Amino acid sequence: MKILFRPVTALRLGRVSNLPTVWSNVLAAVALGGSDLRDTAVLVLLVAFSLFYIGGMYLNDACDAAFDRQFRPERPIPKGEVSRPSVLGTGFVMLTAGLFLLTGAGGWAWQPFVAGLALAATIIIYDAWHKGNPVGPALMALCRSLVYVGAGAAVAPLPAAPVWAAASVSLCYVIGLTYAAKQEYAAGRPALWPFALLVAPFVWGLAATATAPLALVPMGGLAVVVAYALAMLRLGGPEIGRGVAALIAGISLVDAIYLMTAGSVSGGVLCMGAFALTLALQRVVPGT
């Protein structure tokens, strides 16, 4: 059996270049939930949801091994860098560890435990059944939305209304993002309506710009990202992957919009930094 944790292999399996977008999700949920971003529990939440994300990526590669052998032979499993059983087992261990840390950060209350359990279950269902699944993009988006709900449940018994609203807006954005990702291997011309869901964060931001004009900064950045991604989709082929990677990084700009409209300028700046960090890391570790 191949050794799993060769650094380069482990990083590629976990698509760790996208981790800053998970961290910005957590920061947005904590701030929208009315808690201080400097709380020590926030660090635990960042680690917990990083484990959920990386574990989910490991399971994704394990479940897609047969597909990758045909279409993505450069991935670690078909390339022979690591065995499928070891990737599968490690993914489940990470999900379990993430659930444990999330529950602990929430004071061992039942709400964060249930939210984390729902996230783990949704990750597993998506990874096991997303190829050819018409609701696959919705399942992927639900995984992201549950990050907000889980982090919000850890800082308050019941997540505040703004947390649920942000989870709903991000659900729309990630459905559009995931649908775009599926076009890399899809035949025929794609339907256009899922891409309209990418405008959901702009609706949130525009509704609050009268009281939070600084939200226009991340909104402008996100507009450039979406325009670039759609241009890459029109080109087709490997360019689609570049567009999708940009949309993934754009998740942190969505979080910056949430935080700017909530009055947390410093949090919004951190999320814009997470966007820049994601783009930089994607040059080292592929984000898709």
C-alpha positions, 0 to 999 in steps of 0.5 A: 500500500502506498504511503498516504501522507506524501505532502504533495499528494495529501495537499492535492487530495484535499484541494487545500488551496480552497481552504481560505473560502471555508475560513471566510464562511466561518468568519461570516457566520460567527459575525452574523451570529453576533459573536466576536471574531476574536473569540478563541472558539473561532480558531477551533471552528476554523480547524473543525470545518477545515477537517470537514472540507478536506475529509469531503475532498478525500471522499470525493476522490475515493468515490470518483476513482473510476471516473478519474481513471478515464477523464482525470488520470492526473489525480492521485488515485489513478496515478498510483500515488495512493490507494483508494481504501486509504483515502476513503478511510482517512476521509471518514476519520477527518469527518469524525474529527471535524464533528467532534471539534465542532460539538466541543466548540459549541459547548457540547450542545445538541445544536452544533452536533446535529448541524455537524452530523447533517453536514457530514451526511450531506458530504457523504451523499454528495460524494457517493452520488453526484455524477449524473445526479440532477440535484448534485449541484444543490447537494454541493451547495447545501454542504456550504450552507451547512458550514454557516449553520454549523458555525452559527449553531456553535456560537448561539443555541439557534443561529440568528436570522442573518446566518440563515439568510447568508446560508440561503444566498450562498446556496444559490451562488454555489449551485450556480458554481457547481453547475458551471463545474459540471460543464467541463465534461457535459455534452451539448449546450448548457441551460442558462438559468443556473448561472442566474443564481450567481447574482444572489450575493449582489441582491444581498449587497445592493439591498444594504449599500445605502447603509454599508457603501463599503460593500461595493468593494467586494461586490465589484471584485465579485462582478469581475470574477463572475464575468471572467468565469462566464467568459471561460465557460464560453471558451470551453475545454480546460478554460472552464476549470479556470473559471470554476476555480475563480468562482470558488475563490469568489466565495470569500468575496461573498462572505466579505459582502456579508460582513461589510453589510453587517458593519464588520469592516475588519472581517470584510477585509479578512475575507477579501484577503482570503480571496487573494490567498485562495487565488495564490494557493490555486497556482500551487495546488489545483482548486478543482 
